[in-house]
Amino acid sequence: MPTLSDRGPRPPQRQRGAPRSSRPALRRRVAPVRVEAAVHPVVVLAAAAAGAGLLTWFASGRSKRLASTESEGRRYAPRGSAVTASAAQRLNHASTMLAASVLFDSGLEHYRGQFFNRAMYTPIIVSSVTLAASLHGAGDTDPGSSRIRHGVQALAGLTGLIGFGFHGYNVGKREGGYSFQNLFYSAPIGAPMALTLAGILGVVAEHVRNADPGTPRLAGLPAGRALAIATAGMLAGTTLEAGLLHFRGAFQNPAMYIPVTLPPLAAALLVRAATKPQGASQTAARWGMWAVSAMGIGGVAFHAYGVARMMGGWDNWRQNLIDGPPLPAPPSFSGVALGGLAALELLEHRPFRF
């Protein structure tokens, strides 16, 4: 009876008398060791956005047309002496605030959406270069404009309009169409317009910087009045977006009524200021703009409190920052209000020092 060992494979037996091979023994091949560093895609995106911003900063300076004076050239100071230079810098401050709000807000919202559409990377890159261009203009007191800054701001305005179309399509294609349910829980339909506002204010800053300090004009109209009316409309649009989201939250905190009441009042003060004679005092409208600006900064604290009230609070920040109240959203009010202050500078025809 065969045993278990008899059934196993037997090694080949060498034939007796056969000559041994003269070839050397084969060496065992070892696969090369590959070291791969796992880099999170968000880190790559942040590095790309930062690099694009730095390139924009340096390009903005090189594209700046020098003044005709022999000794001054490019100048960087806290505030320009001419009213147009001061107003242009304040408009760049407004564009900076809006671009930063869009950068962080779109980053959080699109990260929550896992960037399922590659177009969702676009606002992060565009808002980064817009932020760099606006920061560059905020410190520039030379009356000449920059072609790079102007082009970047125009690109931001166009990108925001395209994003508005994408978000509108996202809402409309859902079952039920443009219902409150879809407006509440799909892509925020008005959010991309913040990038458009940043671009508009940045473009206006370049035009104001090039305007005649004595009689600055925009599109053939007095610059102060045109900008005041436009800023009032921006405040109204931003209020609608905040009102929609706070209505979704059922105004559970009485402070949620402030962003839907204070900005319209400030917008009305701006419209009233535009009807006053050139050079008249605009104290009420100025305080209204500062109140809206402070409300935007204070809104970050209220939203942080909303994050803390969620399950896990700040200990569960990875989830609550994404699903809770958007921390970067309220400063968009501050950005628009700074644009209103620039309009008031042009209306009073004197730069503000605060």
Secondary structure, DSSP 8 states (H G I E B T S, - for coil): ---HHHHS-------TT-----S-----------------HHHHHHHHHHHHHHHHHHHHHHTB---S-SS--S-B-SS-SSHHHHHHHHHHHHHHHHHHHHHHHHHHHHHHTTT-SGGGGHHHHHHHHHHHHHHHHHTB--SS-BHHHHHHHHHHHHHHHHHHHHHHHHHHTSTTSS-HHHHHHSS-TTTTHHHHHHHHHHHHHHHHHHS-SSS-EETTEEHHHHHHHHHHHHHHHHHHHHHHHHHHTTT-SGGGGHHHHHHHHHHHHHHHHHHS-TT---HHHHHHHHHHHHHHHHHHHHHHHHHHTSTTGGGGHHHHHHHS--TTSTHHHHHHHHHHHHHHHHHHTS----
